[in-house]
């Protein structure tokens, strides 16, 4: 018996009888991921982290590796977003998307600016826009909706979404649910049949990627936090070190002025917020959100941490970053994900119950 495979199957909680099926049939290559008119050779979307965490510097190499590279479009001026999209498109012929939160006041301007810059697809969440699907159809730009419930997933598909991202409580940043991925995904999979369904939240390696695709029927995965710990990510060394130093107990939920809970590292600022302190300013420094409780300026605090002020900044992160202990190139992250995923992926054959 292959001891390495045995260990992998134990980690993924796969019954030993399936290991014999795996060895007999052999692993399989992961399928491509088609969203609208675009096909990614590797079924992985890099999460679009806002406030200049996911820029062209990260998105372009992801696209070059066969995934879908995503620029975080929230919290930056439309002109800057346009320039970054054009820069990414000049570097790679791969797929470049943009993630824009519906909660932003200038949501429509950011969307139209992205379309004018020939973005390949738009990913949106943190609220639900019906009009975005009409805009996408009018300009032949696929729209991908981030949801956390079967109801919203089904509505998005009905309105014209080209794909759905089912994002769970393990994700970083703003959350639509506190439930784990493996709890919410089956019910969403049950109602989404005609368009791709992507799993997101807490995925850290290729074994988990293969598990979500094989056992749970995902058409692909979205991964964000792992790419913060890439050489190409533009955040400060201090931001990355905060990720590297984080232990399991350091990742907490906090309140966001957006009106949604957020998952972050327990920095001194987060501890103050969670203790009830406010940092209210009479004059809004950014005027960025449609609805804001003004306890603090989220754009200001995210920018602080991105540029290295961890003491006063907000560091969003996924629940499982404590598992990640190295900074790698984007190419190496893809190589590891591919090798790990394809070593166990069975296209439904390895995880299905054995015939009686």
Secondary structure as UniProt FT lines:
FT   HELIX           3..11
FT   TURN            12..13
FT   HELIX           16..25
FT   STRAND          33..35
FT   TURN            36..37
FT   STRAND          38..40
FT   STRAND          44..46
FT   TURN            50..53
FT   HELIX           56..64
FT   TURN            65..66
FT   STRAND          68..72
FT   TURN            74..75
FT   HELIX           78..91
FT   STRAND          95..101
FT   TURN            102..103
FT   TURN            105..106
FT   HELIX           107..116
FT   TURN            117..118
FT   STRAND          121..125
FT   HELIX           131..138
FT   TURN            139..140
FT   STRAND          142..147
FT   HELIX           150..159
FT   STRAND          163..167
FT   TURN            169..170
FT   STRAND          173..174
FT   HELIX           181..191
FT   STRAND          196..200
FT   HELIX           206..214
FT   STRAND          220..223
FT   HELIX           225..228
FT   TURN            231..232
FT   HELIX           237..245
FT   HELIX           248..250
FT   STRAND          251..255
FT   TURN            257..258
FT   STRAND          261..265
FT   HELIX           268..274
FT   TURN            275..276
FT   HELIX           298..306
FT   TURN            307..308
FT   TURN            310..312
FT   TURN            319..320
FT   HELIX           321..323
FT   HELIX           330..344
FT   TURN            347..351
//
